[in-house]
Amino acid sequence: MLWSLALGALLALSSFAQDDTAAAPVTPAQTRQSGKILGEGAEKPKIKLTSPTGGWTVDRMVLVEGTISDASINPVTININGDRFMLKNVAGAFKRKFPVSAGKNSVIVSGENKGGLGKAERVIFAKVPALPMNIVLTSDTDGVYTDLHVYEPMEDNFKAPAKMDHVYWADTESASGGKFYLNEQSGGSFDEPGYGPYLYTHSSPPKGIYRIDANYWPSGDKGHTLSTLNITLFGGTAQEQKKLVKSPLVTPGETVTLAFIRYEGSGKASIFAPLVDAKPKDTAVWPQWVLDYNPRRKGSGGEGAE
């Protein structure tokens, strides 16, 4: 009898626990604040490119400009020679200059909503000298700064650290001719937050080791973002090299070294991404000061301007 009562109590307790668990509220997983790719429109978007129009150009920077029928698609996706960028949609319009490579360049602008994928394409031929160094930083989140910082060698640093020139939003041209292009898409002359792109080019880079950093400053309800670095060396030549580096940025004020570039000229260069590449064991290419460098650290992005 006692055994029967005990068993009944145990079953009742178990039933109560199961009912209690079932009634417990379920907290939905929080989604990360990120770039909204899918628009709300039910009709497939129409994209009209007013620039480029195709044909030939002698300009190093080419304007990508047009309109999209669904203003809720934000950002618009830009693909240039296989490199994917995101561009702000401002009331159904987009506008931004991008560097192009010597020779044939493919420009594809696309946007997607509930009605489908809209796309517009152009092919242009650029009659310009080959661009030895082209660096582009983007992120997948609006309203945040993922500032690009490029450190150029001013002295021989192939074996030991040496003085470097710091190129970024507040100092947009180096002594050797490196150029930083502000992320301005609203007609202003200041660096804006958002998807980017942040651009750096050099038509005659000095030999040495370059350091490429991203500095993260979120705003409001933004938690973290995914940064994408596109490096193109010797673009438009038989020696062309490309490297894509993706890295999450989480901590406000965090500075992340996304890549080192060993530039030797004459079509010869190497790229090391410390957050994604295995650490080289041979110091013949990468000196010990590079291998020992801390890729994640607190700072404004201005530190380390040797």
N, C-alpha and C positions, 0 to 999 in steps of 0.2 A: 504493500500500500504506500509506504513512504517512498519507495523507488518510483512508483507510478506518479505520485504527486510531484516529485523532484523533476521527472522527465517532462511533465506538463508545464511546470514553471520555466524550464529551460527552453522549451519550444516557444512559449509565449514571449520570453525575453528575446529570443532570436527573431521572431516575427516583428516585434516592436523595433528592434535595431534595423531590420531590413526596411520597414516602412519609414523610419526616421531618415535613413540614408536616401531613400527615394525622394523624400520631400525636401531634402536639402537643396538650396538654390545653387545653380551651376553658374560660375563666373566665366563669362566668355573670354577667350584669349584675346589679349590686346594686340591690335595690329600696329605695325610700325608706320609712322608718318613717312610717306614716300611719294615719289612722283606719280601723279595719276595719269595713266596711259589711256585707259578706256573712257571715252566720252559718253554722255547721256543720250545723245540723239538716236532716233530710231531709223533714220535714213543715212545710208552710206555717205560719208563726208566727201565733198569735192574740194580738191586742192588746186589752186591756180598759182603757178610760179611766174612772177614778173621779172625775176632775176635769179640765176643767170638765164639767158635766152638761148644759149648754145653757141656754137661757132668757136672763134678764137679769142684769146685774151692775152694781153701782155702785162697784166697786173698780178702781183704776188698774192694779194688778198682779193677774194671774189665775194660779192654780196649775194647772200641767199635771202630772198625776200618774196613774200606772197601772202595769200589769204587762204583760209580754210572755212568751210561753210558751217562747221560745228564749233562754236566758241567754247564749249565745255571740254574739248580735247586739249588737255594741258598737262605736260608739254607736247609739242610736235617733235617727231623724231627725224633727225637729219643723218643721212649716211653718205659719207664722202670717201670714196675709194676703200670701202669696207670698214671704215671707222665710224662708230655710232655715237651720235651726240643727241642732246635734248635741248630744245629751244622753247622759250616762253611763248605762249599764245596770248596775245594782248588784244582782246575783243575781236577775235577772229583774224588777227594778222600776226606775222612773225617777220623778223628782220635781224640779220647778223652777218658780219664778214668772217670768212674763214680762209686760212692759207691753202693754196693748192700746190700740187706737185708739177714739175715739168712734164709736158706731154699730155696724155689723155687723163681726164678726170671725170668720174661718174658721181653725179649728185642725185640723191633720191630723198624726197620728202614724203613722209607718211604720217597718217593719223588714223586711229581706230575708235569706233563707237559701237553701239549695239546693232547698228545696221550693217557693219562690215568695215573693211579696211580700204581707205582712200590713199592714192599714191600719185605722185608726179615725179617725172624723171627728166634730167638733162645730162648731156655729155658735152664737155667743153675741153678744148685743147689749149693748154697754157704754154705760150712761148716765153718762158722765163728760165733763168739759170736754175739748176738743181738746187734744192734746199737741203743743206747738210743736217740741220737739226730743227725738228718741229715737235713741240710738247704741248699736249692738251689735257686739261683736268676738268672732269665733269662730276656731278653727283646726281643721285636719284631723288633729291628732296628740294622742295622750294622753301624759301625763307630762311636758308642757312648759308653761312659763309664756309666754303671749303677752299680757303686761300691757297694759291699756288706760290711757292717760293723756290727760285732757282739760284743755286750758288755756282758761279763760274770760277774756274781757276785763273788766278792772276799771276801765279808763279808755278814752277815745276812741283807738282804734288804726286807724281807717280809712285814715290816711295815714302814720303812723309807729308804730314799736313802742312799746308802753306796758305798764304793770304788768298781770300776768295772774294769775289764781287757778288753782292746780294741784289737780285732783281725780283721785284714783286710789285704789288699794287701802289705802293708809295714811292717807288723808285723804278720807273718803267723802262729805263734804258741803261745798259752797262757801258763801261768805258770801251769795251771791244766791239760793241755794236749789237749785242743781244737785245731783243725787244719783247716787252710784256704788253699784252693787249687787255685792257680793262674789260670786265664782264658788264658791259652796258648795252641794254637792249631797249631802253625806253627813250632814247634820244638825248640822254644826259651825257655827262663826261665824268662819271664817277663809277666806282666798282659796286655792282649790285649783288645782293645775295641771290641764291637760287641754283638752278641746275648747272650754271656755267654756260658756255665753256670759258675757262681761263686759258689764255693762249700765250705761248712763248716761242719765238723763232730766232734763229741765228743763221745768217748767210755766210759767215766766215768764222766759225767757232775756234777759239784758241785751243791748242792741244792741252790735255790734262784730264783730271777726274772731276766730274760735275756731281752735285748732290741735288736731288729733287724732293722737296718736302710739300706736305699739305698741312695746313693749320685749320682746326675746326672750331667754329663758333656758331652753335645753334641758337634758335630764338623761340620764345613762347612755348608752345606745346610740342616742339620737335624734339624727339629723343635722340636718334642717331641716324646716320646716313651711310650710304655705300658710295665710296669714291671710285672713279675709274680714270686711270692715267693711260693715255695713248702716246707712245713715243715712236716717232718715225725719223730714222737717220738715213741720209743720202737718198732722200725721196726722189723718185723718178729716174733712178739709175740702176744699173745691174747689181750694184752693191747695197741696194735698199734693205734696211733692217726695220722690223716693227716689233714692238713689245707692248702688251696690254697688262696692266696691273690693277687688280681690284682689291680694295681694303675697306672694312668698316671703320667709321669714325664715330666714337662714342662719347668720350669725355670732353666737356667744354674746355677750350684752351689747349687741347692736346695737339702736339706736333708729331707727325709721322713721316719718316723718310721712306718714300715709296720706291726710289731707285737711285742707283749710282750709274753714271755713264763714263766709261773710259774712252775718250775720244783721241784718236791718233792721226786722223786725217787720211787722205788718199783712199777713201772707201773702207778704212779699218776702224772698228769700234767694238766695244763690248758693253753689255747692260747687265747689271746685277740688282735684283729686287729683293732686299733682305727679308721682307715679310713673307714671301712666297717661294723664293728659290733656296735650294740647299746651299749651305755655306761652303764656298770653295775651300779645298784643302791646300791647293797650290797658291802661293803668294806671288807667283811670277806675274800674274795679271792684276790681281787685287791685293794691294798692300795691307799690312796688318792693321793700319789705322782705319781702313774701311771695314774690315771684318769685325773689328772690336766696337764699331760705332753702334750706339743704342738707337734702334729705329723708332721707338715710342718714348716720348718724354713730354713733360709739361713745359709750356712756354708759349710766347706770343707769336713765334715764327720768326722773330727778328734775332733771336739768339743764334750764335754760331756764325755770325757774319764776320768770318776771320779777315 
